[in-house]
Amino acid sequence: MPHAINKIWIVLVVVLLCACSSSKEKIEGPRISVLEPQNDSDGLKLSSEHIEILPAQTNQSWTQNAFNAVHLQQNLIVAPEMNFYASFKAGKGASKKAPLISVPVVDNHIVYTQDRTGKVYAYDLKTKERLFKKSLKPSNKKESYDDMNGIGLALHEKYLFALTGFGSVFALDKSNGDILWQQDVHVPLRTAPSVAGNMLFIQTITNKLLVLDITDGHTIWTYDISSEDTVLAGGATPAYDQKNEIVVVAFSNGEIQAFDAKLGYEIWRNNLMDTSFSSTLLINAVKASPVIENNTVFAVGNNNRTMAIDLQSGDVLWTRPIGGVNTPFVSKTALFLLSNDGQLHALDKETGREIWAQTVLKDLKPKKRKGIYLSGPLMVNSKLLVTASNGMVYTFDPQTGSQTGSFNIDEDLPFGPVVADQKMIFLSSDAELIVYQ
């Protein structure tokens, strides 16, 4: 999810509006390299430790905001040289009042997007045709909403779940966009959902956690925590470990809590806030989604704290004074994350010790970096990939932090790409869906 260096979209109240849009397709485009070295800038190497990463593999789906329900992303395969494949106009893009925050999801060569107004689009990446578009509206026509309506999507079985800022949860038939059920919670939603098994996890802007049954939308259980006056646009998606029946939730007041997913009782809690004087002006809200790997939770807070926590007991395994707004990438032996000062870090996964750090925009003078925010990292073809909001995409060697390449999408990018079936799929701030393969 995006990382703001000098400017972060801040939402005090989320309100929304539905609208329509057209589609178009570009005919030509550039070829980009995601493997061949273009630049050999060394990072700050603090250790000679060798970082182990899992072999790259081809994935067919990207079903949720941060890849899957536990947010554990893979080392994904794309072609060494990628050619422009297609583009589609997918509704309304960002406005001065509201950013575009809904990340595309993909399954079985179908990509689904949600625009700023909440309208949902589906495109077949094989035929390059639009399958459907669906407007989402509150049951109560008097419900007050304005600009930021598209909050997030998730795919599971036959369902496409879509959340809206006017406080409604929709379950759509992913094949045709028909509404299977609608649940109105009458409170603006702030982050994409998480889903596994028969449970859908969502959060409201007032810090209420709702757990719904996927078949009909009835409420299984809820949890309320104190709300925060100032929150970030978007937010951390709950991480659900279906095997252990534990859901881990990061709230906008800086707390992180684990719950029994079936019964709803609290297992443990901690906070992702640095309480030192120097950090009191930072926003406590957590935007980076927690990651569950085996029995460990990795969590990054905006307020200068990154932690590893035992999933079952809540014991803190280690902490680092690093703050960020992007979901970290967990490899076999390291944790990779972007910090609020624009650095890409590699930490030892077991101890939190820093292995290396690299300034992503090091070729730009500090004044030129203003207004550019970063997203990532992902891992493609065994390289770390970081996206900048000005359209630049950078790749880095996970062993050293050295920059290995860069390319320009020539579009403003609100977040990084999703990857499926060896395709790299970007969504621009203008809601242009851009596909490379």
C-alpha positions in Angstrom: 0.0 0.0 0.0 1.3 3.5 -0.7 3.8 5.3 1.5 3.7 9.1 1.7 7.1 10.8 2.1 5.9 14.4 2.5 2.2 14.2 1.9 -0.3 11.6 3.1 -4.0 11.6 2.2 -5.8 12.2 5.5 -9.4 11.4 5.9 -11.5 13.0 8.7 -14.9 11.9 7.4 -15.5 9.5 4.5 -18.4 10.4 2.2 -19.2 9.2 -1.2 -21.0 9.5 -4.6 -21.8 7.0 -7.4 -21.2 7.7 -11.1 -20.5 6.1 -14.5 -17.6 5.9 -16.9 -16.5 4.7 -20.3 -13.8 2.2 -21.5 -11.0 2.4 -23.9 -7.9 0.5 -25.0 -4.5 1.6 -26.0 -3.0 0.0 -29.1 0.7 0.5 -28.5 3.0 0.8 -25.6 6.6 0.5 -24.3 8.6 -2.6 -23.5 10.0 -2.7 -19.9 12.7 -4.8 -18.4 12.3 -6.1 -14.9 15.5 -8.1 -14.7 18.3 -6.6 -16.7 20.5 -4.1 -14.7 20.1 -0.5 -15.6 21.6 1.1 -12.5 24.1 -0.2 -9.9 23.5 2.0 -6.9 24.8 0.3 -3.7 22.7 0.5 -0.6 24.0 0.7 3.0 25.1 -2.9 3.6 25.2 -3.5 7.4 25.7 -7.3 7.3 27.3 -9.9 5.2 24.4 -12.2 5.9 23.0 -14.1 3.0 19.2 -13.7 2.7 17.3 -16.7 1.7 14.2 -16.3 -0.6 11.7 -18.8 -1.8 11.9 -19.8 -5.5 9.8 -17.7 -7.9 6.5 -19.2 -9.0 3.6 -18.3 -11.2 0.3 -17.4 -9.5 -3.1 -17.4 -11.1 -4.8 -15.1 -8.6 -4.5 -12.1 -6.4 -7.7 -12.3 -4.4 -7.4 -9.7 -1.7 -5.9 -6.3 -0.9 -2.6 -7.7 0.2 -2.6 -10.9 -1.9 -4.4 -13.3 0.5 -6.1 -13.5 3.9 -2.8 -13.7 5.9 -1.1 -11.1 3.5 1.9 -13.4 2.9 2.9 -12.6 -0.6 5.0 -14.8 -2.8 8.0 -14.4 -5.1 6.1 -14.1 -8.3 7.2 -14.7 -11.9 6.8 -12.2 -14.7 8.6 -12.2 -18.1 12.1 -10.7 -18.0 11.0 -8.2 -20.6 7.4 -7.1 -20.4 5.4 -5.7 -23.3 2.4 -3.4 -23.0 -0.6 -5.7 -23.4 -3.8 -3.7 -22.8 -5.5 -0.8 -21.0 -9.0 -0.2 -19.8 -10.8 2.9 -18.5 -12.3 1.7 -15.2 -14.5 4.5 -14.0 -13.7 7.6 -11.9 -10.2 8.2 -10.7 -8.9 10.3 -7.7 -10.3 13.7 -7.0 -9.0 16.7 -5.0 -11.1 15.5 -2.1 -10.5 11.8 -2.3 -7.8 9.4 -3.5 -8.4 6.1 -5.3 -7.7 3.4 -2.7 -9.3 0.2 -4.0 -6.7 -2.3 -5.3 -7.6 -4.5 -8.2 -8.2 -8.3 -7.6 -7.7 -11.1 -10.1 -8.8 -14.7 -10.5 -8.9 -17.0 -13.5 -7.7 -14.2 -15.9 -10.5 -11.9 -14.8 -9.5 -8.6 -13.2 -11.9 -6.6 -11.0 -11.6 -3.0 -10.1 -13.6 -0.5 -8.0 -13.5 3.2 -8.8 -13.6 6.2 -6.5 -17.4 6.3 -6.6 -17.8 2.6 -5.8 -18.7 1.3 -9.2 -17.3 -2.2 -9.9 -15.8 -3.3 -13.2 -14.7 -6.7 -14.5 -12.4 -7.3 -17.5 -11.4 -10.5 -19.2 -7.6 -10.3 -19.7 -7.7 -13.0 -22.4 -10.4 -11.4 -24.7 -9.7 -7.8 -23.5 -13.4 -7.3 -23.1 -15.4 -5.8 -20.3 -17.6 -8.5 -18.6 -19.7 -6.1 -16.5 -19.9 -2.9 -14.6 -22.1 -2.5 -11.5 -23.2 0.6 -9.6 -23.5 0.2 -5.8 -26.0 2.3 -3.9 -27.2 2.4 -0.3 -30.6 0.9 0.5 -31.7 4.2 2.0 -31.7 6.7 -0.8 -31.4 9.5 1.8 -28.1 8.1 3.0 -25.6 11.0 2.9 -22.5 10.3 0.8 -20.1 12.2 -1.5 -16.8 11.4 -3.1 -14.9 8.5 -1.6 -17.1 5.5 -2.1 -14.9 2.7 -3.5 -13.2 1.2 -0.4 -12.0 -2.3 -1.5 -12.6 -5.7 -3.0 -12.0 -9.3 -2.1 -12.7 -12.6 -4.0 -13.7 -15.9 -2.5 -15.3 -18.9 -4.1 -18.3 -17.5 -6.2 -18.3 -14.2 -4.4 -16.9 -10.7 -5.2 -17.1 -8.6 -2.0 -17.2 -4.8 -2.4 -17.1 -2.3 0.4 -18.4 1.3 0.2 -17.8 4.5 2.1 -21.5 5.0 2.6 -21.5 2.0 4.9 -22.8 -0.9 2.8 -21.2 -4.3 2.2 -22.1 -6.0 -1.1 -21.6 -9.7 -2.1 -21.7 -9.9 -5.9 -21.7 -12.9 -8.2 -18.2 -12.6 -9.6 -19.3 -14.0 -13.0 -21.9 -11.3 -13.8 -21.9 -8.7 -11.1 -25.4 -9.5 -9.7 -26.0 -8.6 -6.1 -26.3 -11.7 -4.0 -26.8 -9.8 -0.7 -26.3 -6.4 0.8 -25.6 -5.5 4.4 -25.9 -1.9 5.5 -23.9 -1.0 8.6 -24.7 2.8 8.3 -21.2 3.7 9.2 -18.5 4.6 6.6 -16.1 1.8 5.9 -12.4 2.6 5.7 -10.4 -0.4 4.5 -10.6 -3.4 2.2 -12.1 -6.6 3.6 -10.4 -9.9 4.4 -12.1 -13.3 3.7 -11.4 -17.0 4.2 -13.6 -19.9 5.0 -17.1 -18.6 5.6 -16.0 -15.4 7.3 -15.7 -11.8 6.0 -13.8 -9.3 8.2 -14.4 -5.6 7.7 -13.6 -2.4 9.7 -15.5 0.9 9.9 -14.1 4.3 10.2 -15.2 4.4 13.8 -12.9 1.4 14.6 -15.6 -1.2 14.8 -14.7 -4.7 13.6 -17.5 -6.6 11.9 -17.4 -10.3 11.1 -20.0 -11.4 8.6 -21.1 -14.8 7.2 -20.2 -14.9 3.5 -23.4 -16.7 2.5 -26.0 -14.2 3.5 -24.2 -11.3 5.3 -25.5 -12.0 8.8 -23.4 -10.7 11.7 -21.3 -13.4 13.5 -19.8 -11.1 16.0 -18.6 -7.5 16.4 -16.0 -5.6 18.4 -15.7 -1.9 19.2 -12.6 0.0 20.2 -12.1 3.8 20.8 -12.0 5.7 17.6 -9.4 8.2 16.4 -10.2 11.8 15.3 -7.7 11.6 12.4 -7.2 8.5 10.3 -5.4 7.7 7.0 -7.3 7.1 3.8 -7.6 3.4 3.5 -6.3 1.3 6.4 -4.9 -2.0 7.5 -6.8 -5.1 6.3 -7.4 -7.7 9.0 -5.2 -10.8 8.7 -7.0 -14.1 9.2 -5.2 -17.4 9.9 -7.9 -19.9 9.2 -5.9 -22.9 10.4 -5.5 -21.4 13.9 -8.8 -19.6 13.8 -7.1 -16.3 14.8 -7.7 -12.9 13.2 -5.2 -10.1 13.8 -6.5 -6.5 13.5 -4.7 -3.2 13.4 -6.9 -0.2 14.4 -6.7 3.5 13.7 -5.7 4.3 17.3 -2.5 2.4 16.9 -3.5 -0.8 18.7 -3.1 -4.3 17.3 -5.2 -7.1 18.7 -5.7 -10.8 18.1 -9.2 -12.5 18.4 -10.6 -15.9 18.4 -12.2 -15.8 14.9 -15.1 -18.1 15.8 -16.1 -16.7 19.2 -14.8 -13.1 19.0 -13.0 -13.0 22.3 -9.7 -11.1 22.6 -6.5 -13.2 22.8 -3.9 -10.5 23.2 -3.3 -6.8 22.4 -0.3 -4.5 21.8 0.3 -1.2 20.2 2.2 0.1 17.2 3.0 3.5 18.6 6.4 5.0 19.7 5.5 7.0 22.8 8.7 9.0 22.8 8.4 12.8 22.6 9.8 13.0 19.1 7.0 11.0 17.7 4.0 12.6 19.3 3.1 14.6 16.2 2.8 11.4 14.1 -0.6 9.9 13.3 -1.3 6.7 15.3 -3.4 5.1 12.6 -2.1 1.9 11.1 -2.3 1.6 7.3 0.1 -1.3 6.7 -1.7 -4.7 6.9 -0.3 -7.2 9.4 1.3 -10.3 8.0 0.9 -13.8 9.5 3.6 -16.3 8.7 3.4 -19.6 10.6 3.2 -18.6 14.2 4.5 -15.0 13.9 2.8 -11.7 13.2 4.8 -8.9 11.5 3.3 -5.5 11.9 4.3 -2.0 10.8 2.8 1.1 12.5 2.9 4.7 11.1 4.1 6.0 14.4 7.7 4.7 14.3 7.3 1.0 15.3 7.7 -2.3 13.6 7.2 -5.5 15.6 7.3 -9.3 15.4 4.7 -10.9 17.7 4.0 -14.5 18.6 0.6 -15.3 17.1 -0.7 -17.5 19.9 0.6 -15.7 23.0 1.1 -12.1 21.9 4.7 -12.1 23.2 6.8 -9.5 21.5 9.7 -11.2 19.7 11.4 -8.0 18.7 10.7 -4.3 17.9 12.4 -1.8 15.6 12.0 2.1 15.6 10.8 2.1 11.9 7.4 3.5 10.9 5.7 3.0 7.6 2.3 2.7 5.8 3.0 -0.2 3.5 2.5 -3.9 4.1 5.9 -5.6 4.5 7.2 -8.5 2.4 8.3 -11.6 4.3 10.9 -13.8 2.7 12.4 -17.1 4.1 14.9 -15.3 6.4 14.2 -11.5 6.0 11.5 -8.9 6.4 11.5 -6.1 3.7 9.7 -2.9 4.3 9.5 0.8 3.3 9.8 3.4 6.0 8.3 6.8 6.3 11.6 8.5 5.3 11.7 6.7 1.9 14.1 3.9 2.8 13.8 0.3 1.8 14.9 -1.9 4.7 15.9 -5.5 5.0 15.6 -6.9 8.6 16.6 -10.3 10.0 13.2 -12.0 10.4 14.2 -13.7 13.7 15.9 -10.8 15.5 14.8 -7.6 13.7 18.5 -6.7 13.1 19.0 -4.5 10.1 20.8 -6.2 7.3 20.8 -3.3 4.8 18.9 0.0 4.0 18.6 1.8 0.7 17.1 5.3 -0.1 14.7 4.6 -2.9 14.7 8.1 -4.5 18.4 8.7 -3.9 18.9 10.1 -7.4 16.4 12.9 -6.6 17.3 15.9 -4.5 15.2 16.2 -1.3 13.1 19.0 -2.7 12.3 16.9 -5.8 11.0 14.1 -3.6 8.2 16.2 -2.1 4.8 14.9 -3.0 6.1 11.5 -4.2 4.9 8.5 -2.2 6.1 4.9 -2.5 4.3 1.6 -2.6 5.6 -1.9 -1.9 7.8 -3.8 -1.8 6.6 -6.8 -3.9 9.0 -9.5 -5.1 9.0 -10.4 -8.8 11.6 -12.6 -10.5 13.5 -12.7 -7.2 13.9 -8.9 -7.2 12.2 -6.4 -4.9 9.9 -4.0 -6.7 8.9 -0.5 -5.4 6.5 1.8 -7.1 6.6 5.6 -6.9 3.4 7.8 -7.3 5.1 9.7 -10.2 5.0 6.5 -12.3 8.5 5.3 -11.7 9.1 1.6 -10.8 12.3 0.5 -9.3 13.8 -3.0 -8.7 16.4 -3.9 -6.0 18.7 -6.8 -5.2 17.3 -8.4 -2.0 20.8 -9.5 -1.0 22.4 -6.0 -1.0 19.7 -3.4 -1.5 21.4 -2.3 -4.7 19.1 -0.8 -7.3 19.1 -3.2 -10.4 16.7 -1.4 -12.7 13.9 1.2 -13.2 11.2 1.9 -15.7 8.5 4.6 -16.1 4.8 3.8 -16.5 4.1 7.5 -17.4 1.0 7.5 -15.2 0.4 8.7 -11.6 0.1 5.6 -9.5 -1.8 5.5 -6.2 -0.3 2.1 -5.3 1.8 -0.7 -6.7 0.8 -3.3 -9.2 -0.8 -6.7 -8.6 0.6 -9.7 -10.4 -1.2 -12.7 -11.8 -0.6 -15.2 -14.6 2.8 -13.5 -15.3 1.0 -10.2 -16.0 1.8 -7.0 -14.1 -1.4 -4.9 -13.6 -1.3 -1.2 -12.6 -4.2 1.1 -11.8 -3.5 4.8 -12.4 -4.9 7.6 -10.3 -7.2 8.3 -13.3 -8.6 4.8 -13.0 -6.8 3.6 -16.1 -6.1 -0.2 -15.8 -2.7 -0.8 -17.5 -1.5 -4.4 -18.1 1.9 -5.7 -19.1 2.9 -9.2 -20.0 
